[in-house]
Each structure stands twice: as structure tokens, then as C-alpha cells.
């Protein structure tokens, strides 16, 4: 691997990482050497993905978390801080829901098409 693309020693949190785009992001970052923690609100999907990544030799941990829940987000950050010794280099917010963060304005493709 070209050393310019190495993520050795880096840590990453990918929310919604058990399926779809999040799953692909986890694999890509881990394949470049990063240590990853991901979360998903589906324990079944998360467990399936964690087994798959372990078989591939990727360094990925995970926890169940519904990011629309403040208490779940707080618990997630405590977990990540503990796992990575307080060091987080990369954050991929894959599943931020419109309306889940007070004051955050989200626009959808549909609303943009009406303009």
C-alpha cells in the first residue's frame, strides 16, 4: 500500500456502519489501517457485520446506538473515548436524521426540487 494513503494509528467512529454506505465506509477506512468503532441501532445487523469484518482481519468494534437518543449518543462517546484513549481522528456521521438535532436545518432532495 502507498504510505500516503495509510491510516495506521488513526481512529475513526462511523455511525450507522452496519449496512449500506456506512458499511462500505467502515471497510474502506479499516482497509487503510484505521481502528474503527461503529454503531447501529440494529443489534442483528451490527453483529453480522462485526463477524464479517473479524473474518477479514479488520480492526472494528461496535455498539448498539440510536443516534436520535441523547443518552445513547452520550454512552457512545464514553465508549469511544475509553476504547481509543480519548483520541478520535475521524468522525463519519452517516445516519444523522433531520430533526434529531435541535436547531439543525435539513433539506431533502424533494424540497430542493420544488424551488
N, C-alpha and C positions, 0 to 999 in steps of 0.2 A: 504494500500500500504506500502511496505517495505520502510522505510525512507532513506535507502541507494540509492534508485532509484528516490528520489524526486527531481524535478527541480523547486520547489516552489521558487519564487523570481528571477528566471533566465529569460533572454530574448533571443529570437532567431529570426534570419532572414533566411528564406528559399526561395531561388529564384526558379521560376518555380514550385510553390507549388500547383497550381490548379488541376493538373492531375497526374496520374501515380505515380512514385516513390516519387516525391515531395509532392504529396497529402498525401501519407502514412507517410512520414517523419513529416509533419505538425501535423497530427493526433497523432502520437506516442509521439512527444515532448510535445504537448499540454495535452495529457492524463496524463503525468507525472507532470503537473502543470506549465510548462513554458508559458510565454506570447509570442505569435508568431506574427510576421509580415511576410507576404508572398507577392510575386509579381508574375505576369504572364503577358504575352503580350496580352492574350485574356481576354477582359473585361467580355465577356459572361461566360467563364469557371470560372473566378475568382469570379464573383457574385454568381454563382451557388454553388461553394464550400464554400464561406463565409456564405451563408444561411444555408447550411448543418451543418457547424461547430457551428453556433449560436444555431441551434436546439439541438445540442448535448451538449450545455453548455460549449464549448471550447472557450478559450480566444485567438481569432485570428483576426487580422486586415489584410487588404490587399490593394495593389495599383497596377495599371496597369504600367508595365515597360518592355521595351525591353532592356535586359542587353547588347545587342550588341551596344546600343547607349550610348555614353559617357554622354550626357546631361540627359538621363533617369536615368543612374546609379547615377549621382550626385544628382538628385532630390530624388531618392530613399534613399540615405544615409542621406539627410537632413530630410526626413520624419521619418526614423527610429530613428535618433538622437533625434528628437523632441518627438516622441512617448515614447521612453524609457529613456528620460533624459540623453542621451549621453552614456548609458550603454548597450552594446551588449555583451552577454556571448557566444552565439553560432551562427556560420555562416555556413549554408549549401548551397554551390554553386552547385545547382542541374542542371543548364542548361547552363553552360559555353560552348560556342561554339568554336570549333577550328577555329582559325583565328580572333576571336573577340578581342583578347588581343595582341597588338603588342609584338613580341619577344617570345611569348609563343608557344612552340613546342608541338603539339598534335599528337599522333599516334592512328590509328584506329586498330581494330581487323584485318581488311583486310590487312593493311600494315604489321602488325606483322606476319601474316600467310605466307607472301611471303618471309620472311627472312630464 
